[in-house]
Amino acid sequence: MTVVDRKENVMMHELGTRALARVRSAWGSTWEEDRGDVPGWVLITLMTAGLVVVIWALAGPALAELFQQAIDRVSGI
């Protein structure tokens, strides 16, 4: 790493630190206090995974057949 590269890295770090400080000051105390609705996100994630499993179970065989037909047409069998 050259001296120029090091200077650029230091400058980029300083700019990032300043930008983060501006965001924190704009958000005020809510930056540290607001952690979000973790149980809500867990529920949404589990429900989404459940929907994927149900849809895959229902549509899986049809999608596999559709894929096989497409491969057969392309390969000319």
MODELLER restraints for C-alpha pairs under 7 A, 6 or more apart:
rsr = mdl.restraints
at = mdl.atoms
rsr.add(forms.Gaussian(group=physical.xy_distance, feature=features.Distance(at['CA:24:A'], at['CA:31:A']), mean=6.34, stdev=0.5))
